[in-house]
Amino acid sequence: MGISMSLHRGPTRTMTEHHIADERLAEYSKGVLGEPQLREVEEHLLICERCRARLTEFDNEWGLNG
């Protein structure tokens, strides 16, 4: 018996190299992200300082931090 290749790997569709894609972060920043992507992004942001910093850049771009 071989190993099953259908392992659940989490939100890999929205992430590249273990980070959230810029396009998805921009959608999150603009508030246009729907479920389940919204939940996936929020969960990732809890553990990833790099993506939180990138999100801050998007928020600044849209004028949301000021």
matplotlib code that plots the C-alpha trace (Angstrom):
import matplotlib.pyplot as plt

x = [0.0, 1.3, 0.9, -2.3, -1.6, -4.8, -3.4, -5.1, -2.5, -4.5, -4.9, -2.3, -4.5, -4.1, -0.5, 2.8, 5.9, 4.0, 2.9, -0.4, -0.3, -0.2, -3.5, -5.2, -3.7, -5.0, -8.5, -8.4, -7.2, -10.0, -12.6, -13.8, -12.6, -15.4, -15.5, -13.6, -10.7, -11.3, -10.9, -7.7, -6.1, -7.0, -5.6, -2.4, -2.0, -2.0, 1.3, 3.1, 4.9, 5.9, 2.3, 1.1, 3.8, 2.8, -0.8, 0.2, 1.7, -1.6, -3.5, -1.2, -1.7, -5.5, -5.2, -6.6, -3.9, -4.2]
y = [0.0, 3.4, 6.7, 8.7, 11.8, 13.5, 15.0, 18.2, 21.0, 24.0, 27.2, 26.4, 27.8, 31.3, 31.1, 31.0, 29.6, 29.6, 33.2, 34.8, 36.0, 39.8, 39.7, 37.9, 40.3, 43.3, 41.8, 41.3, 44.8, 46.2, 44.1, 42.2, 38.7, 36.2, 32.9, 30.6, 32.7, 35.3, 32.8, 31.3, 34.7, 35.7, 32.4, 32.8, 36.4, 35.2, 33.3, 35.2, 38.4, 38.9, 38.7, 41.1, 43.6, 43.2, 43.8, 47.0, 48.2, 47.5, 49.3, 52.3, 52.3, 52.4, 55.0, 52.7, 53.4, 57.0]
z = [0.0, -0.9, 0.8, -0.1, -2.1, -1.0, 2.2, 3.3, 3.1, 4.2, 2.3, -0.4, -3.2, -1.8, -0.8, -2.6, -0.9, 2.4, 2.1, 1.0, -2.6, -3.0, -5.0, -2.1, 0.5, -1.6, -1.7, 2.0, 2.6, 0.5, 2.3, -0.7, 0.2, 0.9, 2.8, 3.0, 1.7, 4.4, 7.1, 5.5, 5.3, 8.8, 10.2, 8.3, 9.4, 13.0, 12.5, 9.7, 10.4, 6.7, 5.5, 8.2, 7.2, 3.5, 4.5, 6.3, 3.0, 1.2, 3.9, 3.6, -0.1, 0.2, 3.0, 5.7, 8.3, 8.6]

ax = plt.figure().add_subplot(projection="3d")
ax.plot(x, y, z, "-o")
ax.set_aspect("equal")
plt.show()
